[in-house]
């Protein structure tokens, strides 16, 4: 009975370490309004549910403490990698929000972003909250949890840490998120070019007037109007990219 309890506790810890460390840094879960106790409670409940399913994927208890410590450290590393991978995917919305804020003229209008726990442009914070809301409403967070579960096929417990593959995967994901983010914010880039070219021409025609100061209300009005016109397309495009990236990770 003692050996059985030790083995069950060992399996519980292995699953909890990977799942808990992933949830601690996943988008949405790592926000400041989700406290650590709630995140760990979610990981604890999921661990209890997944123990029967992942039972066959766990090795036997090592004979020495060094091997156990090494295995648990690897599980934490894998969990953090999965969470950071998903966090990199949502950087696309962050870049699009920055481009939109600069175009509208809200670059100095900042507020606390609960998703990243820092001050950011108000449009960036708005887009991030909308994107996270849609992710949870459309059950895309189920794919995030499935990614952690399927990671046992990619990274078996006790396997060697593929540092080069992990680094390459993160760099490619960050690069792809930058490209998608620039595409999401491309309407605001085009708006900025057209608006400032027009204001530059007016400034040359009427040099006695401070055109750029007088055009600020018009810039905000047109920028906010453009924001609400393209917002559904931005969110839908981002959700498709997020879902495809997670499915590719699962496959």
Secondary structure, 3 states (H helix, E strand, C coil): CHHHHHHHHHHHHHHHHHHHHHHHHCCCCCCCCCCHHHHHHHHHHHHHHHCCCCHHHCCCCCCCHHHHHHHHHHHHHHHHHHHHHHHHHCHHHHHHHHHHHHHHCCCCCEEEECCCCEEEEHHHHHHHHHHHHHHHHCCHHHHHHHHHHHHHHHCCCCCCCCHHHHHHHHHHHHHHHHHHHHHHCHHHHHHHHHHHHHHHHHHHHCCCCCHHHHCHHHHHHHHHHHHHHHHHHHHHHHHHHHHHHHHHHHC
